Amino acid sequence: QMQLVESGGGLVQVGDSLRLSCAASGRTFSSYTMAWFRQPPGKEREFVATIGWSTRYADSVKGRFTISRDNTKNTVYLQMNSLKPEDTDVYYCAAARLSATWKGDYDYWGQGTQVTVSS
């Protein structure tokens, strides 16, 4: 079992930066593929970024967001720069025991943290 707890969300202005953190329980964190997803109200949860052997980003955040991890702290981060109103969503951290190519491959999810970008 793994528990994921996100933090760092909040209300910011257009163009601001924000860093989300996801703290994971468990001793095998380094072996997991980690990811961030986001979910607009009434819509499907959508992929944002993932980090495993490599990193990958959604086109909508490429060049603005950076995913990273610190295996000594069992934590994955999402640095979000140049935020736009369309980045307003609930952001979820996810973990997969194996490699993952879509949200169904992820085994564990956090409870989410709200990010609101005001214009």
Buried (B, 14 or more C-beta within 10 A) or exposed (E): EBEBBBBBBEEBEEEBEBEBBBBBEBEEBEEBBBBBBBBEEEEEBEBBBBBBEEEBBBEBBEEBBBBBBEEEEBBBBBBBBEBBEEBBBBBBBBBBBEEBEEBEBBBBBBEBBEBBBEE
